[in-house]
């Protein structure tokens, strides 16, 4: 192979993480109406919509919100 191969790990390559610890994937089953709300909140992106909804709930219920550990 040529010594100038493409690809492989490179410093600074790739998309930056959305959170310092990365994200965790889960399957969620909701009604079509609920998904429509989520998609609206995320401008068509379901993951962004769920993150937006969680952030809204954190702000609304900040005193009561305690993450499970």
N, C-alpha and C positions, 0 to 999 in steps of 0.2 A: 504494500500500500504506500501511497504517497505520504510524506511527512507532514503535509498540510491538509490533513483530514478535517472534514467539517463535523460539527456536532460535539457532543460531550459536555461535561460540566464546565461552566465558565462563571467567573466571579461576576455577580450583578445580573446574571441572565434570568429570564423568567418574570412572571408577574409577581408584584409584591404581595405579601400576605395581608388579608383583611384584618387579622388579629395576630398579636405576637405569638400565641400558642397554636395558631392554625384553626381550622374549623372541623367540626364533627358532623358527619352525615347521618341522617335518620330518614326513614320512610314515614310519611304522615298521610292518613286517609281523612279527607274532608269532603263535605258536600260541594256540588258545583257552585252554589252561591258563595260558600266560604272561600273557595279558590278564586272566584272572581274578585272578592274583596282583597285577598292577598296579592293577586296580580296587579290590581289597581294601585295598592300601596307601593309595590315594587316596580311600577312602570313596565309591567309585562314580565318581570323576573320574579319567580316565586320565592327563591331564596332571599332576595333582597326585600321582598314584601314581608316575609316572616321576621327577618332581622329588624325591619322598621316597626312592625307590630310589637316586638319584644321591647325595643327601645321606648316606644310610646308608653307601654305598661310600666316600665321602670321609672319613667318620669312621673307618671300619674300616681303611682303607688310606691314612691321611693322609700317612705318610712316603713312600709310593710314588706318590702322586697328583700328577701334574704336568700341568696343562691344556695341550693342544696350542695353539700360537699360529700 
